[in-house]
Amino acid sequence: MTNTTRSTTEPLLQVRNACVSYGKVQALNNIDLAIHPGEIVTVIGPNGAGKTTLLSALMGLLPLQGEVRYQGQMQGPDRQVESLVRQGFTLVPEKRELFAQMSVYDNLLLGAFDRYRRGQKDHANTLEEVFTLFPRLRERSKQQAGTLSGGERQMLAMGRAMMAKPTLLMLDEPSLGLAPLIVKEIFRTIVQLRTTGVSVLLVEQNARAALQVSDFAYVLESGEIALSGPSAELANDRRVMESYLGLGHKTHAEASAQPQA
């Protein structure tokens, strides 16, 4: 998505002056953030910056002060998780929170339970879409979730979220603890999600990968937005390179041109 397109379309999610506190401790301070339809937006930053807190607050798991608009509608301060899911919000938490003793198939069906309960019995088609995104889940459909590898568990967590047919999918550290080859596979799938009409808010410690797959990025430091802009521009910003990409004084282009060992 170009900057022009971003500036002329109404945001899917618009957050203004968002603040979150733990008691007297201010965890997030005056956060402004926007996600437009079809975008992959990433939030990067050091541990403890407030990235997970941001997702939890947007999901209604923590009280949030400020303005949150979703699909043009103002969201009240008493937002409930179930209501947000019905509106198209879905969060894949860092710990994935699968039902280890249940099969892959049953974990996926649980993702569609609320839609089924409300009479939207299209789960068979949605399941096929998930299996197309994650062929390995089809192969492991009868296997207990607790016996999957780390990468397969992440795929299952994302697949279960997709069963709710979200408009906005929020991912908290999807690459955490995964081998490099699996990380590449997960990020390829995140890019594929765009073709399904899903917008993605990606919180990620792997800044390099996050900036490569996203359209727009925010750098969160000490509970505040320190930088924001198109991901390609931030990837070449000296402050981002030195703090998050480990490139020192090299430009991104210079680093990319270095021969690989």
C-alpha positions as CSV (number, residue, x, y, z in Angstrom):
1,M,0.0,0.0,0.0
2,T,1.4,3.4,-1.0
3,N,1.5,6.4,1.3
4,T,-1.0,8.1,-1.0
5,T,-3.5,5.2,-0.6
6,R,-3.0,5.2,3.1
7,S,-3.7,8.9,3.4
8,T,-6.9,8.8,1.3
9,T,-8.6,5.7,2.8
10,E,-10.4,5.6,6.1
11,P,-8.5,3.5,8.7
12,L,-9.9,0.2,9.7
13,L,-8.6,0.9,13.2
14,Q,-7.8,4.3,14.5
15,V,-6.3,4.8,18.0
16,R,-5.7,8.3,19.4
17,N,-4.2,9.3,22.8
18,A,-4.4,5.7,24.2
19,C,-3.1,5.4,27.7
20,V,-2.9,2.2,29.8
21,S,-1.8,2.1,33.5
22,Y,-1.0,-0.7,35.9
23,G,-2.1,1.0,39.1
24,K,0.1,4.1,39.3
25,V,2.5,2.9,36.7
26,Q,1.9,4.3,33.2
27,A,2.5,1.5,30.7
28,L,1.4,3.3,27.6
29,N,1.2,7.1,27.1
30,N,-0.7,8.9,24.3
31,I,-0.4,6.2,21.6
32,D,-1.6,7.2,18.2
33,L,-1.9,4.4,15.7
34,A,-3.8,3.5,12.5
35,I,-4.3,0.4,10.4
36,H,-5.9,0.7,7.0
37,P,-7.8,-2.1,5.1
38,G,-5.4,-4.6,3.5
39,E,-2.4,-3.3,5.5
40,I,0.2,-5.2,7.5
41,V,1.3,-2.9,10.3
42,T,4.1,-3.7,12.7
43,V,5.0,-2.5,16.1
44,I,8.6,-3.1,17.1
45,G,10.6,-2.1,20.1
46,P,12.7,-3.5,23.0
47,N,11.4,-5.9,25.7
48,G,9.3,-4.0,28.2
49,A,8.3,-1.2,25.8
50,G,4.6,-2.0,26.1
51,K,4.0,-4.0,22.9
52,T,2.0,-6.8,24.4
53,T,0.2,-4.4,26.7
54,L,-1.0,-2.5,23.6
55,L,-2.5,-5.6,22.0
56,S,-4.1,-6.7,25.3
57,A,-5.7,-3.2,25.7
58,L,-7.0,-3.1,22.1
59,M,-8.5,-6.6,22.7
60,G,-10.3,-5.4,25.8
61,L,-8.2,-7.4,28.2
62,L,-6.9,-4.2,29.9
63,P,-8.7,-0.9,30.6
64,L,-7.7,1.7,28.0
65,Q,-8.2,5.4,28.1
66,G,-8.4,7.3,24.8
67,E,-10.2,7.0,21.5
68,V,-10.5,3.8,19.6
69,R,-12.5,3.7,16.3
70,Y,-13.0,0.4,14.5
71,Q,-14.6,0.5,11.0
72,G,-15.5,4.1,11.7
73,Q,-17.4,3.3,14.9
74,M,-16.3,4.6,18.3
75,Q,-15.5,1.8,20.7
76,G,-16.6,2.4,24.3
77,P,-14.3,1.9,27.3
78,D,-16.2,-1.2,28.4
79,R,-15.4,-3.2,25.3
80,Q,-15.7,-7.0,25.8
81,V,-13.6,-9.6,24.1
82,E,-16.5,-11.6,22.8
83,S,-18.1,-8.5,21.3
84,L,-14.8,-7.5,19.6
85,V,-14.3,-11.0,18.2
86,R,-17.8,-10.7,16.7
87,Q,-16.8,-7.4,15.1
88,G,-13.8,-9.0,13.5
89,F,-11.0,-8.4,16.1
90,T,-8.9,-11.5,16.8
91,L,-5.7,-11.8,18.8
92,V,-3.1,-14.6,18.7
93,P,-1.3,-14.3,22.0
94,E,2.4,-14.9,22.5
95,K,1.7,-18.1,24.5
96,R,-0.7,-19.4,21.7
97,E,-3.0,-20.9,24.4
98,L,-4.0,-24.1,22.6
99,F,-5.9,-27.0,24.1
100,A,-3.0,-29.5,24.2
101,Q,-5.1,-32.6,24.8
102,M,-7.4,-31.9,21.9
103,S,-6.7,-32.7,18.2
104,V,-5.6,-30.1,15.7
105,Y,-9.0,-30.4,14.0
106,D,-11.0,-29.8,17.3
107,N,-8.8,-26.8,18.2
108,L,-9.6,-25.3,14.8
109,L,-13.4,-25.9,15.2
110,L,-13.3,-24.1,18.5
111,G,-12.2,-21.0,16.6
112,A,-15.5,-21.1,14.7
113,F,-17.7,-21.9,17.7
114,D,-19.2,-18.5,18.2
115,R,-20.1,-18.1,14.5
116,Y,-21.7,-21.5,14.6
117,R,-23.7,-20.7,17.7
118,R,-25.0,-17.6,15.9
119,G,-26.1,-19.7,12.9
120,Q,-23.2,-19.0,10.6
121,K,-22.4,-22.6,9.7
122,D,-19.7,-22.0,7.1
123,H,-17.0,-23.6,9.2
124,A,-16.3,-26.3,6.6
125,N,-15.4,-23.8,3.9
126,T,-13.3,-21.7,6.4
127,L,-11.5,-24.9,7.5
128,E,-10.6,-25.6,3.9
129,E,-9.2,-22.0,3.6
130,V,-7.1,-22.6,6.8
131,F,-5.8,-25.9,5.4
132,T,-4.8,-24.1,2.2
133,L,-2.8,-21.6,4.2
134,F,-1.3,-24.2,6.5
135,P,-1.1,-27.6,4.6
136,R,0.8,-29.1,7.6
137,L,-2.3,-28.7,9.7
138,R,-4.3,-30.9,7.3
139,E,-1.6,-33.5,7.7
140,R,-1.7,-33.2,11.5
141,S,-5.4,-32.8,11.8
142,K,-5.9,-35.9,14.0
143,Q,-2.8,-35.3,16.1
144,Q,-3.0,-33.8,19.6
145,A,-2.0,-30.2,19.7
146,G,0.4,-30.8,22.6
147,T,2.5,-33.1,20.4
148,L,3.1,-30.5,17.6
149,S,6.4,-28.7,17.1
150,G,6.7,-25.0,18.0
151,G,6.2,-23.9,14.4
152,E,3.2,-26.1,14.0
153,R,1.6,-24.8,17.2
154,Q,2.0,-21.2,15.9
155,M,0.4,-22.3,12.7
156,L,-2.5,-23.8,14.6
157,A,-2.9,-20.7,16.8
158,M,-3.1,-18.6,13.7
159,G,-5.4,-21.0,11.9
160,R,-7.8,-21.1,14.9
161,A,-7.9,-17.3,14.8
162,M,-8.7,-17.4,11.1
163,M,-11.7,-19.7,11.8
164,A,-13.4,-16.7,13.4
165,K,-13.1,-14.9,10.0
166,P,-11.4,-11.8,11.4
167,T,-11.1,-8.5,9.6
168,L,-8.2,-7.5,11.8
169,L,-5.7,-10.2,13.0
170,M,-3.4,-9.2,15.8
171,L,-0.3,-11.3,16.2
172,D,1.9,-11.1,19.4
173,E,5.5,-12.3,18.7
174,P,4.6,-15.1,16.2
175,S,8.3,-15.9,15.6
176,L,9.2,-16.3,19.3
177,G,11.2,-19.4,19.9
178,L,11.0,-20.7,16.3
179,A,13.9,-21.9,14.1
180,P,14.9,-19.6,11.3
181,L,13.4,-21.7,8.5
182,I,10.0,-21.9,10.3
183,V,10.1,-18.1,11.0
184,K,10.4,-17.5,7.2
185,E,7.4,-19.8,6.6
186,I,5.3,-18.0,9.2
187,F,6.1,-14.6,7.8
188,R,5.4,-15.8,4.2
189,T,2.0,-16.9,5.5
190,I,1.4,-13.5,7.2
191,V,2.0,-11.9,3.7
192,Q,-0.5,-14.4,2.2
193,L,-3.2,-13.3,4.7
194,R,-3.4,-10.1,2.8
195,T,-5.0,-12.0,-0.1
196,T,-7.8,-13.1,2.1
197,G,-8.8,-9.6,2.9
198,V,-7.4,-9.6,6.5
199,S,-5.5,-6.7,7.9
200,V,-2.7,-7.5,10.3
201,L,-1.3,-5.8,13.4
202,L,2.0,-7.5,14.1
203,V,3.9,-7.1,17.3
204,E,7.4,-8.6,16.8
205,Q,10.8,-8.7,18.4
206,N,12.4,-9.7,15.1
207,A,12.5,-6.2,13.7
208,R,14.2,-7.1,10.4
209,A,11.6,-9.7,9.4
210,A,8.7,-7.5,10.6
211,L,9.9,-4.5,8.5
212,Q,10.3,-6.7,5.5
213,V,6.8,-8.0,5.4
214,S,4.9,-4.9,6.7
215,D,3.7,-1.7,5.0
216,F,3.8,0.7,7.9
217,A,5.7,0.5,11.2
218,Y,5.7,2.0,14.7
219,V,8.7,2.0,17.1
220,L,7.5,1.7,20.7
221,E,9.9,2.7,23.4
222,S,9.1,3.2,27.1
223,G,5.4,3.2,26.4
224,E,5.5,5.9,23.8
225,I,5.7,6.0,20.0
226,A,9.3,7.0,19.2
227,L,9.1,6.7,15.4
228,S,6.6,5.8,12.8
229,G,6.5,5.7,9.0
230,P,6.5,3.4,6.0
231,S,8.4,0.2,6.9
232,A,10.9,0.6,4.0
233,E,11.8,4.0,5.2
234,L,12.2,2.9,8.9
235,A,14.4,0.0,7.7
236,N,16.8,2.6,6.4
237,D,16.5,5.0,9.4
238,R,19.9,5.2,11.2
239,R,18.3,5.0,14.6
240,V,16.3,1.9,13.7
241,M,19.3,0.2,12.1
242,E,21.6,0.8,15.0
243,S,19.1,-0.1,17.7
244,Y,17.1,-2.9,16.1
245,L,18.7,-4.2,13.0
246,G,22.3,-4.6,14.3
247,L,23.7,-2.8,11.3
248,G,25.8,-0.2,13.1
249,H,26.7,2.6,10.7
250,K,25.9,0.6,7.5
251,T,22.9,1.5,5.5
252,H,20.3,-1.2,4.8
253,A,21.4,-1.3,1.2
254,E,25.0,-1.7,2.1
255,A,24.2,-4.5,4.5
256,S,22.0,-6.3,1.9
257,A,25.0,-6.1,-0.5
258,Q,27.4,-7.8,1.8
259,P,28.4,-11.3,0.6
260,Q,26.7,-14.1,2.6
261,A,29.0,-16.5,4.4
